[in-house]
């Protein structure tokens, strides 16, 4: 199994009971959302379920907190 090349890690959060890792280049440039510790990208699924705006707000907050912890 080949590892996928991922965009830079930005942080993580829960979507329901599932932990997901957010990858991208900034708050307005989320490229990929993976189930934590997998190569399963769920970006399209989150968009298609119609929860993108709420997810984006939650992701921005989670990524901000992650940056604050590692800074």
Backbone bond lengths (Angstrom), bond angles and torsions (degrees), N, CA, C in turn:
res aa  C-N    CA-C-N  psi(-1)  N-CA   C-N-CA  omega(-1)  CA-C   N-CA-C  phi
1 X - - - 1.450 - - 1.532 109.16 -
2 X 1.299 116.55 130.39 1.462 121.15 -179.96 1.517 110.84 -90.81
3 X 1.311 114.10 143.26 1.456 120.21 175.53 1.517 108.63 -80.08
4 X 1.305 116.27 140.54 1.457 121.28 177.27 1.524 109.06 -82.68
5 X 1.314 116.31 142.47 1.464 119.69 172.39 1.515 107.03 -78.69
6 X 1.304 115.36 121.38 1.455 120.76 -175.23 1.520 110.75 -107.81
7 X 1.315 115.85 152.52 1.462 121.39 172.47 1.537 107.44 -65.08
8 X 1.334 118.63 166.64 1.462 120.91 -179.26 1.536 112.27 -57.10
9 X 1.326 114.49 142.34 1.465 122.12 178.97 1.519 109.64 -69.62
10 X 1.343 117.04 133.31 1.459 121.24 -179.26 1.525 113.13 -114.64
11 X 1.328 118.51 -22.66 1.453 121.43 -178.65 1.514 110.62 153.09
12 X 1.329 116.01 -173.39 1.463 120.27 -178.62 1.523 109.19 -142.19
13 X 1.329 114.91 160.60 1.454 121.50 175.49 1.511 109.14 -160.84
14 X 1.304 115.85 170.24 1.462 121.19 176.40 1.518 110.19 -96.49
15 X 1.321 115.18 137.02 1.460 123.07 168.97 1.526 103.51 -115.42
16 X 1.319 115.56 103.12 1.461 119.24 -170.74 1.510 108.07 65.31
17 X 1.336 116.93 -124.54 1.462 121.97 178.95 1.523 112.82 -96.92
18 X 1.330 117.41 5.12 1.468 121.51 -174.02 1.518 110.95 -105.16
19 X 1.317 115.80 125.42 1.457 121.48 175.24 1.524 108.83 -79.77
20 X 1.334 116.72 130.24 1.459 121.18 178.85 1.522 110.01 -126.41
21 X 1.337 115.28 148.02 1.461 122.78 176.01 1.523 108.52 -101.77
22 X 1.318 115.91 134.25 1.462 121.73 -179.37 1.526 108.34 -102.88
23 X 1.325 116.19 129.29 1.464 122.48 179.28 1.517 108.70 -124.12
24 X 1.329 116.32 142.27 1.454 120.50 178.34 1.511 111.16 168.74
25 X 1.316 114.90 -159.67 1.456 121.22 -173.81 1.516 112.66 -123.99
26 X 1.313 117.66 17.47 1.452 122.10 179.05 1.513 110.18 147.67
27 X 1.326 115.77 169.94 1.460 121.44 -174.92 1.521 113.61 -54.60
28 X 1.317 117.60 -35.40 1.462 120.25 -178.72 1.522 112.53 -99.66
29 X 1.321 116.96 13.31 1.461 120.61 -179.42 1.532 110.52 -137.48
30 X 1.330 115.97 58.18 1.457 120.96 174.69 1.519 107.21 -78.88
31 X 1.334 115.74 123.38 1.467 120.94 -175.65 1.517 112.51 -100.70
32 X 1.328 116.17 -37.92 1.451 120.78 -172.73 1.520 109.83 -144.73
33 X 1.324 115.42 147.06 1.460 121.98 174.41 1.524 105.97 -132.50
34 X 1.325 115.93 113.53 1.455 120.89 -177.14 1.522 110.46 -109.60
35 X 1.327 116.53 144.02 1.450 119.26 166.73 1.525 105.56 -60.82
36 X 1.320 117.06 131.67 1.462 122.15 -174.41 1.523 111.85 -50.65
37 X 1.321 115.29 135.65 1.468 124.76 178.28 1.525 113.77 64.08
38 X 1.339 117.55 25.35 1.459 121.20 175.81 1.525 108.90 -135.76
39 X 1.310 115.59 176.79 1.464 121.72 171.28 1.524 109.79 -107.84
40 X 1.318 117.38 22.95 1.463 121.83 -179.20 1.525 108.81 -88.32
41 X 1.333 115.52 107.13 1.456 121.93 -178.41 1.536 109.23 -85.92
42 X 1.332 116.70 121.46 1.462 121.41 -177.30 1.528 112.43 -111.73
43 X 1.329 117.06 16.60 1.462 121.27 179.78 1.525 111.67 -56.57
44 X 1.320 117.24 -52.69 1.470 120.51 -178.03 1.527 111.65 -62.91
45 X 1.328 117.06 -35.70 1.455 120.29 179.52 1.534 110.19 -64.85
46 X 1.322 117.87 -44.44 1.465 121.15 179.88 1.523 110.01 -63.49
47 X 1.328 117.51 -43.25 1.464 121.10 178.51 1.528 110.12 -62.17
48 X 1.336 117.05 -45.81 1.467 120.07 -176.06 1.515 112.98 -68.63
49 X 1.332 117.05 -25.27 1.464 119.54 177.93 1.528 112.01 -78.51
50 X 1.314 116.97 -6.43 1.455 121.38 174.76 1.515 114.57 84.00
51 X 1.312 117.19 9.36 1.449 119.82 -178.58 1.513 114.26 -99.05
52 X 1.334 117.30 20.74 1.454 120.16 -173.30 1.520 113.38 -62.38
53 X 1.322 118.84 -43.98 1.468 120.38 -176.88 1.525 111.34 -63.39
54 X 1.318 117.61 -44.75 1.461 120.63 177.72 1.524 109.91 -65.52
55 X 1.335 116.84 -43.00 1.455 119.75 178.65 1.522 110.36 -59.90
56 X 1.324 117.43 -44.41 1.459 121.38 -178.64 1.521 111.10 -60.41
57 X 1.323 117.67 -43.33 1.469 120.67 176.49 1.522 111.13 -60.69
58 X 1.338 116.53 -46.48 1.469 121.13 179.73 1.527 110.85 -64.37
59 X 1.332 117.28 -40.49 1.461 121.40 -179.14 1.520 110.99 -66.01
60 X 1.306 117.28 -41.81 1.467 120.07 178.59 1.523 110.64 -59.50
61 X 1.326 116.34 -44.79 1.464 120.77 179.65 1.533 110.55 -64.05
62 X 1.329 117.26 -45.75 1.463 121.15 -179.15 1.528 111.16 -63.68
63 X 1.317 117.26 -42.07 1.461 121.17 -178.98 1.522 110.73 -68.52
64 X 1.320 117.49 -36.53 1.457 121.46 176.42 1.534 109.70 -62.49
65 X 1.341 116.36 -45.27 1.462 120.28 178.99 1.521 111.36 -63.85
66 X 1.344 117.63 -39.53 1.458 121.25 178.30 1.529 110.46 -62.70
67 X 1.343 116.96 -46.11 1.468 120.22 179.39 1.528 111.04 -61.40
68 X 1.336 117.17 -37.23 1.458 121.17 -179.88 1.529 110.90 -66.34
69 X 1.340 117.17 -35.31 1.470 120.66 -179.41 1.523 112.54 -73.52
70 X 1.328 117.74 -35.78 1.463 120.02 -175.46 1.531 112.42 -91.73
71 X 1.302 117.34 -7.99 1.476 120.21 -178.78 1.507 111.28 -75.98
